């Protein structure tokens, strides 16, 4: 006979408290985003008179028409979106290439000098060169005002690499031994055994790296001088910092509405990618963190 354990009153109250807290936290995260979307379709007068609303009284597409107007802001917005997409794709590929290869190498027990290398990696998690020395290095290497400055200085994250390494250390050693007996090299084992078994971790950290590249504006603010190479975040920052009077002359959309519209446009790519990779988060981060 299967016994069913009855829940106590304390468990029931605890569940209610947990659900209430989680609901409040969810609302605190969702409501501001809904407000940004609603404000992007609203008029300036409504934004000024209503501090918070989830649906505009008189929806309008004026801000979006302004953003995509090819005679005004269109070229800048589309060019910056192209730059951000390119930097995100190439940067994420470079990040994962360096992260996975170094993590796999450091996961091998017979690697010569593994201890000192790991200590140097951990040292970088506590101490860094700083902004000015990094800028001098980037300029000395000829990467200033190039897209390489947005990718190579942060080509690998020590924290992410250590988690991926722990995941590689938890892979069944029997598979690697069987592949080695069949004549597979270390590179072959890496590409044919380790990587296919590590797709949850790869998907998780690819999204982490990708979101970091997409949202980063500090690197472009420091290293990029040509406005034609500005990523989307830097264009958005320029719009936010512009004077409101400059954006409301004549029949131009109000600055607040325009800012909200640009924020929504910049968020759409991440929203389109995130649902497909969300299921890998728990499997990728938790497994890599507890094994090894």
C-alpha positions in Angstrom: 0.0 0.0 0.0 1.2 3.4 -0.9 1.1 5.9 2.0 0.3 9.5 1.3 1.9 12.0 3.6 -0.5 14.7 4.6 0.8 18.2 4.5 0.9 20.2 7.7 -0.5 23.6 8.2 3.0 25.0 8.3 3.8 23.5 4.9 0.7 25.0 3.5 1.5 28.5 4.9 5.0 28.2 3.6 3.8 27.5 0.1 1.6 30.5 0.2 4.4 32.7 1.4 6.7 31.4 -1.3 4.2 31.8 -4.1 3.3 35.3 -2.9 7.0 36.4 -2.8 7.7 34.9 -6.2 4.6 36.6 -7.7 5.7 40.0 -6.3 9.2 39.5 -7.7 7.8 38.5 -11.1 5.5 41.6 -11.2 8.4 43.8 -10.2 10.4 42.5 -13.3 7.5 42.3 -15.8 5.6 45.5 -15.1 8.5 47.9 -16.0 9.0 46.1 -19.3 5.3 46.3 -20.1 5.4 50.0 -19.3 8.3 50.6 -21.7 6.4 48.8 -24.5 3.2 50.8 -23.7 5.1 54.1 -23.5 6.7 53.5 -26.9 3.2 53.6 -28.4 2.0 56.6 -26.3 2.0 60.3 -26.8 4.3 62.7 -24.9 1.4 64.2 -23.0 0.3 60.8 -21.7 3.9 60.0 -20.5 4.1 63.4 -18.7 0.7 63.1 -17.0 0.6 59.4 -16.2 3.6 58.1 -14.2 2.7 54.5 -14.8 0.4 52.8 -17.3 0.2 49.4 -19.0 -1.8 50.5 -22.1 -1.7 53.8 -23.9 -5.0 55.8 -24.2 -4.3 56.8 -27.8 -1.7 54.3 -29.4 0.5 55.8 -32.1 3.3 54.5 -34.2 5.0 57.9 -34.6 8.1 56.9 -32.6 8.6 53.7 -34.6 8.1 55.5 -37.9 10.7 58.0 -36.8 13.2 55.3 -35.9 12.8 53.5 -39.2 12.7 56.6 -41.3 15.5 56.1 -43.8 15.8 59.8 -44.4 16.5 60.5 -40.7 17.4 58.0 -38.0 16.9 54.9 -40.2 20.5 54.6 -41.5 22.0 55.1 -38.0 19.7 52.6 -36.3 20.0 49.9 -39.0 23.8 50.2 -39.2 24.2 50.1 -35.4 21.9 47.0 -35.3 24.1 45.3 -37.9 27.2 46.2 -36.0 25.8 44.8 -32.7 24.6 41.6 -34.4 27.9 41.0 -36.1 29.9 41.7 -32.9 27.6 39.5 -30.9 27.8 36.5 -33.3 31.6 36.7 -33.9 32.4 37.6 -30.3 30.3 34.7 -28.9 32.0 32.3 -31.3 35.4 33.5 -30.2 34.4 33.3 -26.5 33.2 29.8 -26.8 36.2 28.7 -28.9 38.7 30.0 -26.2 36.5 28.9 -23.3 35.9 25.3 -24.4 39.4 24.6 -25.7 41.1 25.9 -22.6 38.6 24.2 -20.3 39.0 20.9 -22.0 42.8 21.2 -21.8 42.8 22.0 -18.1 40.4 19.1 -17.4 43.0 16.6 -18.5 44.7 14.9 -15.6 48.0 14.4 -17.5 48.4 18.1 -18.6 51.9 19.3 -17.7 51.8 22.6 -15.7 48.0 22.4 -15.0 48.4 23.6 -11.4 50.3 26.8 -12.2 48.0 27.6 -15.1 44.9 27.2 -12.9 46.5 29.5 -10.3 47.1 32.2 -12.9 43.5 31.9 -14.1 42.2 32.3 -10.6 44.5 35.3 -10.1 42.8 37.1 -12.9 39.4 36.7 -11.1 40.7 38.7 -8.2 43.1 41.2 -9.9 42.9 43.0 -13.2 45.0 45.4 -15.1 42.5 48.2 -15.0 40.9 50.4 -17.6 43.9 52.6 -18.5 46.5 49.8 -18.9 44.0 47.8 -20.9 43.3 50.8 -23.1 47.1 51.3 -23.7 47.5 47.6 -24.6 44.6 47.8 -27.0 46.0 50.9 -28.7 49.5 49.5 -28.8 48.2 46.4 -30.6 46.5 48.5 -33.2 43.0 47.5 -32.2 41.8 51.0 -31.4 38.7 52.0 -33.4 38.3 48.5 -34.7 35.8 45.8 -34.0 38.6 43.6 -32.6 38.7 45.9 -29.6 35.1 44.9 -28.8 35.9 41.2 -29.0 39.4 40.2 -28.1 40.0 42.0 -24.8 37.2 39.9 -23.3 37.7 36.8 -25.3 37.4 34.5 -22.3 35.9 34.6 -18.9 37.8 32.8 -16.1 34.7 32.1 -14.2 32.9 30.6 -17.1 35.9 28.6 -18.2 36.2 27.0 -14.7 32.6 25.9 -14.8 33.0 24.4 -18.2 36.1 22.7 -17.1 34.3 21.1 -14.2 31.7 19.9 -16.6 34.3 18.3 -18.8 35.9 16.6 -15.8 32.5 15.0 -15.0 32.2 13.3 -18.5 32.5 9.5 -18.5 36.2 8.6 -18.9 35.1 5.3 -20.5 33.9 7.1 -23.6 37.3 8.8 -24.0 39.2 5.6 -23.4 37.1 3.8 -26.0 37.6 6.5 -28.6 41.4 6.5 -27.9 41.5 2.7 -28.4 39.7 3.2 -31.8 42.6 5.6 -32.7 40.9 8.9 -32.1 43.3 11.8 -31.2 42.8 14.3 -28.4 41.4 16.8 -30.9 39.0 14.1 -32.2 37.8 13.2 -28.7 37.2 16.9 -28.0 35.1 17.5 -31.1 33.4 14.1 -31.4 32.9 13.2 -27.7 33.3 16.2 -25.4 31.5 18.9 -27.3 28.4 16.8 -28.3 27.9 15.8 -24.7 28.3 19.4 -23.5 25.6 21.1 -25.5 23.6 22.3 -22.4 26.7 24.0 -21.1 27.7 25.4 -24.5 24.1 26.7 -25.1 24.0 28.3 -21.6 27.3 30.1 -21.8 26.8 31.1 -25.4 23.7 33.0 -24.3 25.6 34.5 -21.4 28.4 35.7 -23.7 25.9 36.8 -26.4 23.9 38.9 -24.0 27.1 40.4 -22.6 28.2 41.5 -26.1 24.7 42.8 -27.0 24.3 44.9 -23.9 27.9 46.2 -23.7 28.5 49.8 -24.4 31.5 50.6 -22.2 34.0 48.9 -24.6 32.6 50.8 -27.6 32.5 54.0 -25.7 36.3 53.6 -24.8 37.7 52.0 -28.0 35.5 53.2 -30.9 35.9 56.6 -32.3 34.2 56.3 -35.7 30.4 56.9 -35.4 29.8 54.5 -38.3 31.1 51.7 -36.1 28.9 52.5 -33.1 26.9 49.4 -31.9 23.3 49.7 -31.0 23.8 50.3 -27.3 26.0 53.3 -27.9 23.4 54.8 -30.3 20.8 54.2 -27.6 22.9 55.9 -25.1 23.3 58.9 -27.4 19.6 59.1 -27.7 19.0 58.9 -24.0 21.5 61.7 -23.3 20.3 64.0 -26.0 18.5 67.1 -25.0 14.7 66.7 -25.0 14.2 70.1 -26.8 16.2 68.9 -29.8 13.9 65.9 -30.2 10.5 67.8 -30.0 11.1 70.5 -32.6 8.4 70.6 -35.3 6.5 67.4 -35.7 9.2 65.1 -34.4 8.2 62.4 -31.9 8.9 63.3 -28.2 12.2 62.2 -26.9 10.8 59.9 -24.2 8.6 58.0 -26.6 11.5 57.7 -29.0 13.8 56.3 -26.3 11.2 53.7 -25.3 10.8 52.6 -29.0 14.5 52.2 -29.4 14.8 50.2 -26.2 12.0 47.8 -27.4 13.7 47.4 -30.8 17.0 46.6 -29.0 15.4 44.1 -26.7 13.6 42.1 -29.4 16.6 40.0 -30.6 17.4 38.8 -27.1 13.7 38.0 -26.5 13.7 35.9 -29.7 16.7 33.9 -28.7 16.2 33.4 -25.0 13.2 31.0 -25.0 15.1 28.5 -27.2 18.0 28.4 -24.7 16.3 28.8 -21.4 15.8 25.1 -20.8 19.5 24.6 -20.9 20.2 27.0 -18.0 19.7 24.7 -15.1 21.4 21.7 -16.8 24.3 23.8 -17.9 25.2 25.9 -14.9 24.2 23.5 -12.1 25.9 20.4 -13.5 29.1 22.3 -14.3 29.1 23.8 -10.8 28.7 20.6 -8.7 30.9 18.1 -10.6 34.6 17.9 -10.6 
